[in-house]
């Protein structure tokens, strides 16, 4: 089989059931045709067969099972979707050789199953869309969005009203996209969501099929699966749920980058309660200490808000104490700004703008000192860095501790024969408040 427009992969399609199932079939067929697959209504000669099943009454169940059995006998490679797919145990008991099973209205899961078995054709002479999709980032790194929306109701945020509650993508679909990106030349995947730690909660962490095996839709399982790809894996927007502890050993083993972006927002428990955020700051510090003992190279980034309504000078001092105790590697801070529709707008005792800015300046001064001390400790050490830009007199690169556009950089003075997207080993020679300077290692 050739992956070209002259001889595209051929999929047999059988649609059973009610008009709602027909619409589901139309959506699947539309996506298949858009991606270049050829469609036929029979099993004979197809590269695989998709059966959209019905389970409304017993007769429909029998018809669906019979269709699956016929397709397996004629073709041997079958994906089951639709209402009977919601009774996956019955299908699997009857026909354990089925490649994948999804429920109704599962376009993404069906396509992920198809891609795992039969990669989409792509002909650069006829397709206007590259296989990895259109990207706005440089070629060597890409954002991998794993869910939409958020179930939290932080008083300063209106994301749920804009994007809705959490909707996780199927893990097979996510892994397919990740693989396509890496195959296109991406060297770093930045995993993002509004709440990355909640990935899969809305799906009850159900199993999905990728490359013929079941994978649980959960952040830890996703991280483990991504380690198979030859790219840096960086996690963003990770709330400190208990299962985050499971990620630290992966970092300690060098399987994913030892980097966590965890938006903590404040250090005063009173302010955190007003924000409707987790307020156990002592527990957070304990976990940071434990994580660092397990993975000494761990780089921690966070964001904070100063000047939140009702924040007193004592609250702000508690925030500075937390900052000094946490000794985070990378920190962003923003003065509170009212957003239309946010519940925090109705809180009493707003902080004057001049006080917000004064606190922001004090906060960043404390963090700059912490950052300088931590970066200075790296002088004389070796790092693997990813090249972001090659200029006439310097290379601009990043270490594992630096996410693009928000963290620091590693500057390598001089003219070098090297390409954007290359990994090189360097020795750190100098440090500032946010950036490092280095030279390539010869050996």
C-alpha angles and dihedrals in degrees: 000000000000122000096226138109090253093059109015124177110279121225125192113215130198119183120195134172139029131348090269088059089047090056089050089052091049091053092049092047091048091054092045093052092044089056092050103257118145115233130211132174095227138064096230113110095353120139088225139345130233118201119194102203139201129217103171095120135006092261090056090050090052092048091050094048090048091052091050091050093049092050092049090050093048101035112008097212112088136164116195123206137159134057097329087052087068085067092057094157091061092049093045092048091051098039112017091172093069109123098221140350127206134169128240123300090023103136095148094048093048092050091047089053091048092049091050091056102029117020115222116263117245126188113185090202095059106023122080092193121071116229092253093050129239113316132195094195125079116279095257100059135034142180116245110203112202102179146006130226131012138250095207120099102206109178094231096049134078098181093115091055090050102039103017130227124329115300113178123203118234110268092231091056091048092050092047090054091047091052093049091050093051091046088054091057104273110149099182129041117199109202111213142173135142086262110010094182091060092059109139097011092114090049092048087241091286122183120261129190121245122169091346098307134098117248125184115239096239134118094245092051091046091051091049092050092048091056088075090069120087095239141089111269114208124184122214135187096016113171113211097256115159093254090062084082087070091063096059096074089053088055093046089054091051093243095123127015114280090238131115126186103200118171103217097166099194147006100220113091091208092056092043090055090051088051089050089237132134104283105193098109094165090056090050091054091049091052093048089053092049093048092050091050089054095042112021092184093059113134115204125200127184144164129226139190123221126192095033112169109281095015107147128198088257090054090050092050088053088054091053090048090052091049092052091048096045095047093198119196099222127021137178123192132189133186111241112266122188113243119200109257097019115133091222090070089075095053117112128245103037114201117244115250093240090054091049091053093045091052091046090054092049092047094051092047090057092047093046089058092049091047093048092051093048094047093045089057088064095062108119094020128112125241137181108230135189116228113236100172139007114211131178094261105021149024117233111209143157134226127216087271093061125076115198119270096358106057135045132288139230112233119205109190120214140047113294137177098237139119135234108262095033122130116224135173117238140178116229113239104172143005140207132186093286110001140058133217121212148163128226117260113239101205 
